[in-house]
Amino acid sequence: MVTYRGLGFDPAPGSVDAVAQTITQLRAAADALASVGPAVRTAARHTAAWEGAAADAFRAQVPAEDVSRLRDALPVLEQWAETLAANKRRTEDLDARALRARRALDDARDALQDRQNTLDLAATPAAAASASVDVAAATDRVATAESALREVLAEARDLERAHQRAADDVAAALDTGAEPADDRQAIRALAGVLNRSSRVSASLAALVAPGTFATPPAGVMAVAAAQPLRGTGELMVLGETPLSES
């Protein structure tokens, strides 16, 4: 995870690459599932003479061909990828500003300490008076630097809230109201990349939850997720690092 030394926290957590991989995986799953129904029906026709409990169970497992709910999720995630990328760029800018503000604050504090030392060592009333003026000016510079840092950190907090709202909107758009998904491989492959965001991962998992498709024959969902993602990422909120202003 990227560490933003200036800000002390990540206002826009998430991985653009991970979201892109999820989109690719979801599209592949939709395409695969769309082709499963016809293939199983063809197999059923070719085994028309097959009778018995096993045959009945096989024919009952033909999945639905409607993958519109999966495909509807694609533009939602594509828009989120754009939002996430823009928020990442904004975070980089704010972090650079925060680093500059922290350096300026450190310099101002060092200067104030020097002026205070001069005042403490003043040997005459005139020297003390002059040093007092310098201390007051240095104190003002510290206050100005602290204010500048607080302003940048406040902008970062605003970005964090906007990022969270956008992520909530994505979760709401993906939320189909289905029951919680089971742990089938396809669901893990599609939602696992978002595993640090329970709401979004649950929403995405619901797209292929029980009830969306009839349970396909063994291995069908594995085929739909034939190229599992090789990394994990996060779309939304990670644990927040306490903001430091020193």
C-alpha positions in Angstrom: 0.0 0.0 0.0 1.2 3.5 -0.9 2.3 5.5 2.1 1.5 9.2 1.9 4.1 10.7 4.3 2.8 14.3 3.9 -0.8 13.4 4.7 -0.3 10.6 7.1 -3.2 8.6 5.6 -4.7 7.6 2.3 -7.8 9.6 1.4 -8.6 7.5 -1.7 -7.7 3.9 -0.9 -8.0 1.4 -3.7 -6.1 -0.1 -6.7 -6.9 1.0 -10.2 -5.2 -2.1 -11.6 -7.2 -4.3 -9.3 -10.5 -2.8 -10.5 -9.4 -3.2 -14.1 -8.6 -6.8 -13.5 -12.0 -7.3 -11.8 -13.8 -5.7 -14.9 -11.9 -8.1 -17.2 -12.8 -11.1 -15.0 -16.4 -10.1 -14.7 -16.7 -9.6 -18.5 -15.1 -13.0 -19.0 -17.5 -14.6 -16.5 -20.5 -13.1 -18.2 -19.4 -14.3 -21.6 -18.7 -17.8 -20.2 -22.0 -18.1 -18.4 -23.9 -16.9 -21.5 -22.5 -19.8 -23.4 -23.1 -22.4 -20.8 -26.9 -22.7 -21.2 -26.8 -23.6 -24.9 -24.0 -26.0 -24.4 -25.8 -27.9 -21.6 -29.0 -27.9 -23.6 -27.2 -29.4 -26.5 -25.8 -32.0 -24.3 -29.2 -32.7 -22.9 -30.7 -33.2 -26.4 -27.9 -35.6 -27.2 -28.7 -37.6 -24.1 -32.4 -37.7 -24.6 -32.5 -41.4 -24.1 -30.7 -41.1 -20.8 -33.2 -41.8 -17.9 -33.1 -42.0 -14.2 -32.3 -39.8 -11.2 -28.9 -38.8 -12.5 -30.4 -37.7 -15.8 -33.1 -35.7 -14.1 -30.6 -34.0 -11.9 -28.4 -33.1 -14.9 -31.3 -31.6 -16.8 -32.4 -29.6 -13.8 -29.0 -27.9 -13.6 -29.2 -25.9 -16.9 -28.2 -22.3 -16.0 -30.2 -19.3 -17.1 -28.8 -17.4 -20.1 -29.7 -14.0 -18.8 -26.4 -12.4 -17.7 -27.7 -8.8 -17.9 -27.1 -8.3 -14.2 -23.4 -9.1 -14.7 -23.1 -6.9 -17.8 -24.9 -4.1 -16.0 -22.2 -4.1 -13.4 -19.5 -3.4 -16.0 -20.2 0.3 -16.7 -20.6 0.9 -12.9 -17.1 -0.5 -12.3 -15.6 1.3 -15.3 -16.9 4.6 -13.9 -15.5 3.7 -10.5 -12.1 3.0 -12.1 -12.2 6.5 -13.6 -13.2 8.1 -10.2 -10.6 6.1 -8.4 -7.8 7.2 -10.8 -8.9 10.8 -10.5 -8.9 10.6 -6.7 -5.5 9.0 -6.7 -4.1 11.9 -8.8 -5.7 14.4 -6.4 -4.2 12.5 -3.4 -0.7 12.7 -5.0 -1.1 16.4 -5.4 -2.3 16.9 -1.8 0.5 14.8 -0.4 3.1 16.8 -2.2 1.6 20.0 -0.8 1.5 18.5 2.7 5.2 17.5 2.5 6.1 21.1 1.5 3.9 22.4 4.3 5.5 20.1 6.8 9.0 21.2 5.7 8.0 24.9 6.0 6.6 24.2 9.5 9.8 22.5 10.6 11.9 25.4 9.3 9.6 27.9 11.1 9.9 26.0 14.3 13.6 25.8 14.1 13.8 29.5 13.4 11.6 30.2 16.4 13.8 28.1 18.6 16.8 30.1 17.4 15.1 33.4 18.1 14.0 32.2 21.6 17.6 31.1 22.4 18.8 34.6 21.4 16.2 36.2 23.6 17.2 33.9 26.5 20.9 34.9 26.2 20.3 38.6 25.7 22.8 40.5 27.8 21.2 44.0 27.6 17.6 45.4 27.7 18.1 46.6 24.1 19.2 43.2 22.9 16.3 41.6 24.7 13.8 44.0 23.1 15.2 43.3 19.7 15.1 39.6 20.3 11.5 39.8 21.5 10.5 41.3 18.2 12.2 38.5 16.4 10.5 35.9 18.5 7.1 37.4 17.9 7.7 37.4 14.1 9.0 33.8 14.2 5.9 32.8 16.2 3.7 34.3 13.5 5.5 32.3 10.9 5.0 29.1 12.8 1.3 29.9 13.1 1.1 30.6 9.4 2.8 27.3 8.5 0.5 25.3 10.9 -2.5 26.9 9.2 -1.2 26.0 5.8 -0.8 22.4 6.8 -4.2 22.2 8.4 -5.7 23.5 5.2 -4.1 20.8 3.1 -5.1 18.1 5.6 -8.7 19.4 5.6 -8.8 19.2 1.8 -7.6 15.6 2.1 -10.4 14.8 4.6 -12.9 16.3 2.2 -11.5 14.1 -0.5 -11.7 11.1 1.8 -15.4 11.7 2.4 -16.1 12.3 -1.3 -14.3 9.0 -2.1 -16.3 7.1 0.5 -19.6 8.5 -0.9 -18.6 7.5 -4.4 -17.7 4.0 -3.2 -21.0 3.8 -1.4 -22.8 4.8 -4.7 -20.9 2.0 -6.5 -22.0 -0.5 -3.8 -25.6 0.7 -4.0 -25.5 0.4 -7.8 -24.1 -3.2 -7.6 -26.5 -4.2 -4.8 -29.1 -6.5 -6.3 -30.7 -7.4 -2.9 -29.8 -11.0 -3.4 -29.0 -13.3 -0.5 -25.4 -13.5 0.7 -23.3 -15.5 -1.8 -21.8 -18.8 -1.0 -18.1 -19.5 -1.4 -18.0 -20.9 -4.9 -14.9 -20.3 -6.9 -16.4 -17.8 -9.3 -17.7 -15.6 -6.5 -14.3 -15.6 -4.8 -12.6 -14.8 -8.1 -14.9 -11.9 -8.9 -15.2 -10.4 -5.5 -12.0 -11.4 -3.9 -10.1 -8.6 -5.5 -12.4 -6.2 -3.5 -12.0 -8.1 -0.3 -11.0 -5.1 1.8 -14.4 -3.6 1.1 -17.1 -5.8 2.5 -20.0 -3.8 1.1 -18.7 -3.7 -2.5 -17.5 -7.2 -2.6 -20.8 -8.5 -1.2 -22.6 -6.4 -3.8 -20.5 -7.8 -6.6 -20.8 -11.3 -5.3 -24.6 -10.9 -5.3 -24.5 -10.6 -9.1 -23.7 -14.3 -9.2 -25.3 -15.4 -6.0 -27.8 -18.3 -5.7 -31.0 -17.2 -7.4 -29.3 -15.3 -10.2 -28.5 -18.5 -12.1 -29.7 -22.1 -11.6 -26.8 -24.1 -10.1 -24.8 -25.2 -13.1 -23.1 -28.5 -13.5 -19.8 -29.1 -11.6 -17.0 -27.1 -13.0 -19.1 -24.5 -14.9 -18.4 -21.7 -12.4 -14.8 -22.6 -12.4 -14.8 -22.2 -16.2 -16.4 -18.8 -15.8 -13.5 -17.8 -13.6 -10.9 -19.7 -15.6 -8.3 -17.1 -15.2 -8.4 -16.2 -11.5 -6.8 -12.9 -10.5 -3.2 -13.2 -9.4 -3.3 -10.4 -6.8 -5.6 -8.7 -4.4 -6.5 -5.1 -4.2 -9.0 -2.9 -2.6 -11.7 -0.7 -4.1 -12.7 1.2 -1.1 -11.8 2.0 2.4 -8.8 0.6 4.2 -8.0 1.1 7.9 -7.3 4.7 8.4 -4.0 5.9 9.7 -4.5 8.6 12.4 -3.8 12.0 11.0 -0.7 13.6 12.3 -0.1 17.3 12.3 3.4 17.3 13.8 
